[in-house]
Amino acid sequence: MTRCATVAIIGRPNAGKSTLLNAILGMHLSIVTSKPQTTRKRVMGIHTHGDTQLVFLDTPGMLAPRYSLQRHMMGYVDESLDAADIVVVVVDANMAVERGSVLDPMWLPQLERRKRPTILVLNKMDSLPVRKEALPLMEQARLSGLFVKAIAISARDNTYVEDLTAMLFELAPEAPFIYPDDVVSDQPERFFVAEFIREAIFAKFAEEVPYATEVMITEFKEREGGKWYIAADIIVERDNQKAILIGAKGSALKQVGETARATIEEHLGQPIFLELYVKVRNDWRNDRAQLLSMGY
């Protein structure tokens, strides 16, 4: 008999949710940067081993939304929790120690309302100066009664990630596979190409520009015997953001393109020709029609 479970990965921004998903899958699927709120949409990753399949839903970091885009992002979290058989709550160990608690009012009501089997993952143990400080937090998690299991890991170093995966295998209910065992995601290549371009923008620029940016793939042509052709529009909110993103004589945009192209080629296993265009759409993060056209 096979086992299958949908697993929602939730937590605060920059807790390491996407890094964890990539570590479990053993591949670069969900974009990762040092900046919070990198993930905007739900990213699906499928891990099949033997007779068990885990369908992971990597979600945006949970926060109090300030504009329409963030409200849509929190909608993805709610949808993922509703669809989940198991919930994985990822907590930054340093933030938990600083707060003096592993329990967080940002996600506690969500767990209490849905009552799914939940694992607490205390992440970033590699950066915790005194690792013994995690022990009271793990005990607090045990005594709370909210979690069926708790584990301290480092997703970045892949430390105890296999142990976490084993816990999930044990919790998965008996059920047929949802996807073929050689599929790692059901999302189209265009989605991941746009995400890798956004990842390059987050890596290149400081606070303002990445958060005011969206990427839309306008052309995706697979060519036999030659480089695939991909064109994308990078949307910003103001003319000065466009100028920053392009840079002097196009130098900044060229660097974004080079970084993104390398990641995209590795993902596709195919050389590509990538063209990027920067366009201004005023206040798109608060414009319902524009958000809809961007898939939110």
Secondary structure, DSSP 8 states (H G I E B T S, - for coil): --EEEEEEEEESTTSSHHHHHHHHHTS--S---SSSS---S-EEEEEEETTEEEEEEE--------SHHHHHHHHHHHHHHHH-SEEEEEEEHHHHHHHT-S--TTTHHHHHHH---EEEEEE-GGG-SSGGGHHHHHHHHHHHS--SEEEE-BTTTTBSHHHHHHHHHHH--B---SS-TT-S-SS-HHHHHHHHHHHHHHHHS-SHHHHT-EEEEEEEE--TTS-EEEEEEEEESSHHHHHHHH-GGGHHHHHHHHHHHHHHHHHHTS-EEEEEEEEE-TTGGG-HHHHHHTT-
